[in-house]
Amino acid sequence: MKRLILFPIVLLLILCFTLKNGLTDEERTNAVAHLTESREHMMQVLDGLTEEQLNFKATAESWSIAECVEHITIAEHAFENFVKKTVAEGNIPHLKDSVQWKDNDLFAQITNRSQKVKTAEPFEPSGKFGSHEATVKAFNKKRDEHINYVKTTNDDLRNRFNTDLPFGVVDGYQLLLFAAGHCERHVLQMEEIMAHNDFPSEDMGGKE
């Protein structure tokens, strides 16, 4: 009889421990909001742009809007691998004290366009996805997967750590915020391109 009573108690304790180590409802809501809003911002900026506008470059060395979209999409796929690697490596307790950023501060730092960073070669746009339309489709598919992951995962992301990105050690949850912030950062770059004096105007068949 005692064994029968103890079994559900032990099971309940295991469940409580699992829930405690998962993301909170607030964390899920916050990450989904950032991932959703940054995507919506990008879609709003891209809406109605002509091919000429998508491929306009302020200088020969500058990226076009289409190239910004490709860079975002390359990174979006890379973030999936970062998260998987971080979860697979398990908890490395000594790294927890190395996490320096609060979530909101990290997101603000990533989206701060006053600090420019040159991307690594694997993230350079090169026509990897084919057409612009195919690139946008690939981004949306991967972003949908990330949003669904945040909503459903039981991975202990707050106790998994990554050292591969700028800004020092981040936890697994912050990787997802990083993905959202990275997208937003380059959408802001697109808006800077559109604000250029030579950006093709409505009179040339597009919108300013």
Secondary structure, 3 states (H helix, E strand, C coil): CHHHHHHHHHHHHHHHHHHHHCCCHHHHHHHHHHHHHHHHHHHHHHCCCCHHHHCCCCCCCCCCHHHHHHHHHHHHHHHHHHHHHHHHCCCCHHHHHHCCCCHHHHHHHHHCCCCCCCCCHHHCCCCCCCCHHHHHHHHHHHHHHHHHHHHHCCCCHHHCEECCCCCCCEEHHHHHHHHHHHHHHHHHHHHHHHCCCCCCCHHHCCCC
